[in-house]
């Protein structure tokens, strides 16, 4: 058998690939290639890189891990902050008092309003949100200010106005003070998991979190939330929404029909565990 055995041919093949890449670099400078040519080359190199990586892994007798848990990854931090939030006891919204700190919060509905019947009394929040600290350099809850409860109490005042359809006594909340800068990732994960119908990201019943329209922006239509829960004076002066109340209620019904509803906290925890298994 020739020197190098059955792998001698492989060595020559790899040398040919390396030479081809050298020619490509010499013949197609990034400064002279057209945008179309650069795109073709880029796509080709990505495909070749993936094939080479697959081949390299195949020749390695030791398997690669399916996932690497990075505790410092912002999305991982957000996931565990979200888990910590849902582990907190639910408190009647009407009982909440001011305290220092910024962080994340969730509202839970437990009332009789018919469109919300699918989630009433469940562990699926109707709305989640975040409150940024007074300063990004805030190191303590006092430095953060009373931003978390300030936001929640603002929402409570809006709910107290919507007496024809809602009662503040029909809401519980969870709050969690977190280290400054970690709020957004936690809120993103909560929205992705629960798909709260009042969050604007769902494009179903947005408008609850609005802080009021200035006179110059009141030409915007009323939000779907204000159509279902007419209460805020600044919203009353806006043009009507393009959808009727019946159409919005139908959107809500369809949303709940297509969304996983978590009946118990145990189901929520199980969902977190399932997501961790997929990392």
C-alpha positions in Angstrom: 0.0 0.0 0.0 1.3 3.4 -0.9 2.6 5.7 1.8 -0.3 7.3 3.7 -2.6 4.3 2.9 -6.2 4.9 2.0 -6.1 8.5 3.3 -3.5 9.6 0.8 -6.2 10.5 -1.7 -8.1 12.5 0.9 -5.0 14.5 1.6 -4.7 15.3 -2.1 -8.4 16.3 -2.2 -8.1 18.6 0.7 -5.0 20.2 -1.0 -7.1 20.7 -4.2 -9.9 22.4 -2.2 -7.4 24.7 -0.5 -5.9 25.6 -3.9 -9.3 26.3 -5.3 -10.1 28.7 -2.5 -6.8 30.4 -3.1 -7.7 30.9 -6.7 -11.2 32.2 -5.8 -9.6 34.8 -3.5 -7.1 35.9 -6.2 -9.6 36.0 -9.0 -12.6 37.6 -7.3 -11.6 40.6 -5.1 -14.4 41.9 -3.0 -13.6 45.4 -4.3 -14.1 44.5 -7.9 -16.9 41.9 -7.8 -20.4 43.1 -8.6 -23.1 42.9 -5.9 -24.7 39.9 -7.7 -21.3 38.2 -7.9 -20.6 38.9 -4.2 -23.9 37.4 -3.3 -23.3 34.2 -5.3 -19.8 33.8 -3.8 -21.1 34.4 -0.3 -24.0 31.9 -0.6 -21.6 29.4 -2.1 -19.0 29.8 0.7 -21.7 29.5 3.3 -22.9 26.2 1.8 -19.3 24.9 1.4 -18.5 25.9 5.0 -21.5 23.9 6.3 -20.5 20.8 4.3 -16.9 21.0 5.5 -18.1 21.4 9.1 -20.4 18.4 8.7 -17.6 16.4 7.3 -15.2 17.5 10.1 -17.8 16.4 12.7 -18.2 13.1 11.0 -14.5 12.3 11.3 -14.3 13.3 14.9 -14.8 10.2 17.1 -16.2 12.3 19.9 -19.7 13.7 19.4 -20.5 17.4 19.7 -23.1 18.4 22.3 -26.5 19.1 21.0 -26.6 22.4 23.0 -24.4 24.5 25.1 -26.0 26.1 28.1 -24.7 29.7 28.4 -25.8 31.2 31.7 -24.5 34.6 30.6 -26.5 34.7 27.4 -29.1 37.5 27.7 -31.9 35.3 26.4 -31.1 32.7 29.1 -31.1 35.3 31.8 -34.5 36.5 30.5 -35.9 33.0 30.5 -35.0 32.5 34.2 -36.2 35.9 35.2 -39.6 35.0 33.6 -39.5 31.8 35.5 -38.9 33.7 38.7 -41.8 36.0 38.0 -44.3 33.2 37.6 -43.0 31.6 40.8 -44.1 34.7 42.8 -47.5 34.7 44.5 -50.4 36.4 42.8 -51.6 39.5 44.5 -55.0 41.2 44.0 -54.2 44.2 41.9 -56.4 46.4 44.2 -54.0 45.5 47.1 -50.8 46.6 45.5 -48.8 49.4 47.2 -45.8 51.3 46.0 -42.3 49.9 46.6 -38.9 50.6 45.1 -37.5 48.8 42.1 -37.8 48.2 38.4 -38.5 44.9 36.6 -41.3 42.9 35.1 -45.0 42.2 35.9 -48.0 40.3 34.7 -51.7 40.8 35.0 -54.2 37.9 35.4 -57.9 38.2 34.7 -60.5 36.3 36.9 -63.7 38.1 36.0 -66.9 37.4 34.0 -66.3 39.5 30.8 -67.4 36.9 28.2 -64.6 37.5 25.6 -62.0 36.7 28.3 -63.7 33.5 29.6 -61.0 31.2 28.1 -58.3 32.7 30.4 -60.4 33.8 33.3 -59.0 32.2 36.5 -56.1 30.6 34.7 -52.3 31.0 34.8 -52.3 32.7 31.4 -51.7 36.4 31.8 -53.8 38.9 29.9 -50.9 41.4 29.9 -47.2 41.4 30.7 -44.9 44.3 30.8 -41.6 45.8 32.0 -40.6 49.0 33.8 -37.1 50.3 33.1 -35.0 51.7 36.0 -34.8 55.5 36.6 -31.1 55.1 35.5 -29.3 52.4 33.7 -26.5 52.7 36.3 -29.0 52.0 39.1 -27.4 49.5 41.5 -30.1 49.3 44.1 -33.9 49.3 44.2 -33.8 52.8 45.6 -31.6 53.9 42.7 -34.1 52.2 40.3 -36.9 54.3 41.7 -40.5 53.1 42.2 -40.7 52.5 38.5 -42.3 49.0 38.6 -45.2 49.8 40.9 -45.5 53.2 39.2 -46.2 51.5 35.9 -48.6 48.9 37.5 -50.5 51.5 39.4 -50.9 53.6 36.2 -52.5 50.6 34.6 -54.7 50.1 37.6 -56.0 53.6 37.3 -57.0 52.9 33.7 -58.8 49.8 34.7 -60.6 51.7 37.4 -62.1 53.9 34.7 -63.4 51.0 32.6 -66.3 50.2 35.0 -68.8 49.3 32.3 -66.8 46.2 31.2 -64.1 45.6 33.8 -63.5 45.7 37.6 -60.1 46.2 39.1 -61.2 43.6 41.6 -61.1 41.0 38.8 -57.4 41.2 38.4 -54.4 39.7 40.1 -50.8 40.7 39.4 -47.3 39.3 39.8 -44.3 41.6 40.1 -40.5 41.0 40.2 -37.8 43.5 40.8 -34.7 42.6 38.7 -31.2 43.9 38.1 -31.1 46.9 35.8 -30.9 46.0 32.1 -32.5 42.6 32.3 -36.1 43.5 31.9 -36.5 43.4 28.1 -35.3 39.8 27.6 -37.7 38.6 30.4 -40.6 40.5 28.9 -39.8 39.1 25.4 -39.8 35.5 26.7 -43.1 36.1 28.6 -44.8 37.4 25.5 -43.5 34.5 23.4 -44.7 31.9 25.9 -48.1 33.3 26.9 -49.1 35.4 23.9 -51.0 37.8 26.2 -54.0 39.2 24.3 -53.5 42.8 25.5 -49.9 43.0 24.4 -49.4 45.0 21.2 -47.2 42.3 19.8 -50.2 40.0 19.4 -51.9 42.7 17.1 -55.3 41.6 18.5 -56.3 43.9 21.4 -53.5 46.4 21.6 -53.8 49.8 23.3 -54.0 49.1 27.0 -50.4 50.2 27.5 -50.8 53.5 25.8 -50.1 56.6 27.9 -52.4 59.0 26.1 -52.4 60.7 22.7 -51.3 64.2 22.2 -53.8 66.5 20.3 -51.7 66.3 17.2 -51.9 62.5 17.1 -55.6 62.1 17.8 -56.3 61.5 14.2 -55.2 57.9 14.8 -58.1 55.5 15.2 -59.1 54.3 18.6 -57.2 51.2 19.7 -59.0 47.9 19.8 -58.7 48.0 23.6 -60.5 51.3 23.8 -63.3 50.0 21.6 -63.9 47.0 23.9 -63.3 49.1 27.1 -64.4 52.7 26.5 -63.2 54.7 29.5 -60.3 57.0 28.7 -61.3 60.5 27.8 -58.3 61.1 25.6 -59.2 58.1 23.5 -62.8 59.1 23.1 -61.8 62.0 20.8 -60.1 59.8 18.3 -61.7 58.5 15.1 -63.4 55.1 15.4 -61.3 52.0 14.8 -61.6 50.4 11.4 -63.0 47.2 13.0 -66.3 47.0 14.8 -66.7 45.8 18.4 -68.1 42.5 17.0 -65.1 42.0 14.7 -62.6 42.7 17.5 -64.4 40.2 19.8 -64.2 37.7 17.0 -60.4 38.3 16.8 -60.1 37.7 20.5 -62.0 34.5 20.2 -59.8 33.3 17.4 -56.7 34.2 19.3 -57.7 32.2 22.3 -58.7 29.3 20.1 -55.2 29.2 18.6 -53.2 29.9 21.8 -52.2 27.4 24.4 -54.0 28.3 27.7 -52.1 27.4 30.9 -54.7 26.3 33.4 -52.3 25.7 36.3 -49.0 26.9 37.5 -47.7 23.3 37.2 -48.5 23.5 33.4 -46.5 26.7 33.2 -43.5 25.2 34.9 -43.7 22.1 32.7 -43.6 24.4 29.6 -40.4 26.1 31.0 -38.8 22.6 31.4 -39.8 21.6 27.9 -38.2 24.8 26.5 -35.0 24.1 28.5 -34.8 20.6 27.0 -34.8 22.2 23.5 -31.9 24.4 24.2 
